[in-house]
Amino acid sequence: MNINEMFENGPENFETLLFLYNSALKKVHTKIDVLRDEFIHIHNYNPIEYIKDRIKSPNSIKKKLEKHKQDITYYNMVENVNDIAGIRIVCSFFNDIYRIAGMIGRQTDLTVLSIKDYLKNPKPSGYTSYHMLVTVPIFLSQGTVDVKVEIQIRTIAMDFWASLEHKIYYKFEGNAPEYISRDLKECANIVAMLDKKMLELNDAVNATRAGEDEEIEIDEDDEVFEEYESGVEEDDEDDDE
C-alpha cells in the first residue's frame, strides 16, 4: 500500500509522513552505499564522490503545491510532490552517471516510476542531471508501505553549477534579469565542455595504465621463465614490504 492508503486506516499527521520519508531515505542511502562498496571491491574504482540526502521542508512543500494550484492536503503532498524525499549522487565523470543509474534500476526491491534524462535533454536554463523517481518498500508492524524517493545523479561540475544557479535565482525570487539567465546558460555550456574534457583525460590515463600493465606483465613473465630455466631462486627477504 502507499502512504495515502495507510492514512485511510489511521489518523493523518505530518510526523508520520516525515517518519516514512526519512525511513525511505535511509534505506535508499544504505543501498547506494552497498552498491558503491561492491563496485570498489570488483573494479578497484569509486564512481561516487559523495551522496547528499534531504527531506523537503514544510514551507517548500507548501510552495510547490501552491505553484501548481493544489490544495494543501496530505493526499496532495503524497500524490503530487514527488521530491519530498530526495537523494543526490555526485559522480566523478559523465559516464559514471548511467553506470550508477543502471545499478539502481536493477534492484529488485525498488520500483522505478519515471526517469527524466536532463543529460540528453537539458532544461532551457542549462540544468543537466539524471532523475529517477522510485518507490521503496518500508516494512512496518502493520504492513508494508511504498514510499517515493527522487534520486538525482550528476557530476561534480553539474552539481557546482546547479547549486550556484539555485542560490542566484533564490535571490531574485525566480525573476532574474535576462542577462543573468544568459550568463548562467553560458556557464552551463562551459561545465558541459569541462565534463567532456575531464572524461577524455580520464580515458587517456586509463588507456596508458592498461598499456603499462600489459608491458609489465610480459616483462615479469620473461624474467620468471629466465630464472626457471637457469635454476636461480629469488631471494624472498623483501616479501613483507
N, C-alpha and C positions, 0 to 999 in steps of 0.2 A: 504494500500500500504506500501511497505518497503522504506527504505531511497533511494535506487538506483532508484526506480520508481518515487520518489519525485524529484530526481535530473534530471530525463528525462524532467521534465516540468519546470525546472528553473536552474539557474547557480549553479555549484558545488563550494563549498568553505568550508574550514576547520572550520570556525567559526560556520556555520550552523550545521556541523557534531557534533561539541562539544556541541552546544546548545541542540541537540536532545538526545545525550547520557547523558548529565547532567540532562535533564528533566526525562529521564527514571530511572536514579539512584534515584532521589528524590521520584519518585512515588513508586518504589520498597521498598526503605528505609522506607517510611511512612507506607506502607502496612505491613511490618515486625514489625514496632513499634506497630501498632494496634493489630496484632496477639499476640504479646508478652503481651500487656496490657490486652487483653481478657483472655489469659492463666492464668495470675496472678489473675485476677478477679475471674475466675472459680475455679482454683486449689490452689490458695494461694502459688504459686511457680513460680519462674522466671527461665526458662530453658536457657536464653541467658545472657552471661556475658557482651559481648559488640559486637558492629557492626562497621565495617570499610567499607568505600567505596572509590573508586578512579577511575579516568579516565586515561587510558594508555597515556603516553607521546608520542608526535610525533616521537621522536627518537626510543622509544620502538616498536611502530607500524612499523616503517621503518625496524628495525632489524628483526622483526618477518616475514615480507614479504620477505626480502632478504634471510632469513634462509630457507624459503620454495620456494625460487626461483620464487617469484611472482613479477610482475611489480608493481611499486608504483603508484597506481591509487586509486581514491575514490571508484571505483567499487570493487576493490580487498580488500580494507580496510573493507568495509561493508560485503562483502561476505565471506572473508577468515580469518578475525581477529575477533574471537567471544568474546574476553575478553576486548574490548575497554572500556566498562563499566563493572566494577566488584564490587561486594559487598561480604564481608566476614562476616559470622555469627559465633561467637565463643561461644561454649556451655560449660556448667559445666561438663556434663557427656556424655559418649559414646551414651547411648540410647536416649539422647535428640536430637541427630543429625537426626535420622529417624523420630522422632516425629515432628520436625520443617519442615523437607522436606515434610512430608505428609500434613501439614497445608498449605504450599506454593503451593503444587501441586493441592490442591482442590480449589484454587482461580479461579473463572470463567473468570476473565479478564486477566489472564496470560496464555500463551501457552507454555507448556514445549516442547522444541525441542529435547533435548537429556539429558541423565543422565550418568555420569561417577562415578561409585562407587569404589573409591580407598580404601574404608574400607575393602571391601571383596576382592579386587584385588589391593593391594598396588603396587606402582611403584617399579622397581628394586632398586632404591635409598633408599627405605624405606618410601617414602612420602605416607601419608594417608590423605584422605579428601573425602568429598562428593560434587560433582559438578553438578549443574543444569544449563542448558542453556535455558533461557526463552525469550519470546518476550512480551513486554508490549505496549499497545496502547497509543500513545501520541496524544491528541486531539488538533489540530491546527485550525487556522481560515480557512485554505484552505482544511481541511480534516484530516483524522486520519492516523498516521504513526506508523507502528510497529517497535520497536527498541529492539535489542538484549541486554540482560544483563546476565553476568555469575554470578551465586551465588555459593559461596563456604561455606560449613558448616563443622566445625571441633571443636574439644575440645581445651581447653586452652593448654594442653600438646602438642597436634599436632601442634598448631599454634606457640608455642615456638620453636619446632624442625624445622618447615618449615621456620620460619623467620631467624634463625641462619644458616640453611643449605644454604639458598639463599645468605646470606652475605658471607659465606665461599667460595662458588663456584664463586661468583662475583669477589672475589679477584684473583682467578685463571683463570678468564675468561672462565669458563666452563671446564677447563682441569686440574682438581685437581689430585694430586698423588693418587695412588691406596690405600695407607694406610688411606688417608683422607676419601675416599668413604667407605672403610670397617668400619672405626670407626663410621662414620655417620649412617651407616646401623645398627650397634650395638646399637647406641643411640636410633634409631627408635624402635628397639625391646624393649628397656628399657621403652620408652614412652608408647608403647602398653601395657606392663605389669603394668605400673603405672595407666593408664586409667582403666584397668580391676580391679585393686585393689581398686581404689577410688570408682568405681561403686559398688563393693561388699560392701564396708564400708557404702556407702550411702543407699544401700538397707537394710543393717542391722539396721542402725539408723531409717529408716522409719518403719521397722517391729517392732522395740522396741517401737517407739512412738505410733504406731497403737495399740499395746497391752496395753500400759499405758492409752490411751484414752478410750479404752473399759472398763478397770478396773475402771477408774474414773467415767465413765458414769453409771456403775452399782452401785457404791457406792453412787453417788448422788441420784439415783432413790430410793435406800433403805432409805436414810435419809429423802427424801421428803415424802415417804409413812409413815415413823415413825412419822414425825411431823404432818402429816394429821390425822393419827389415834389418836394421843394424844391431838390434838386440840391446839398445841402450835404454835404461829405465830412467824415467823422470824423477828428480828429487822432489818430494812432496812436503818439504818443511814449511812452505808458504801456503798450504791448503786452507788454513784458517783465516787468511786475510780477506 
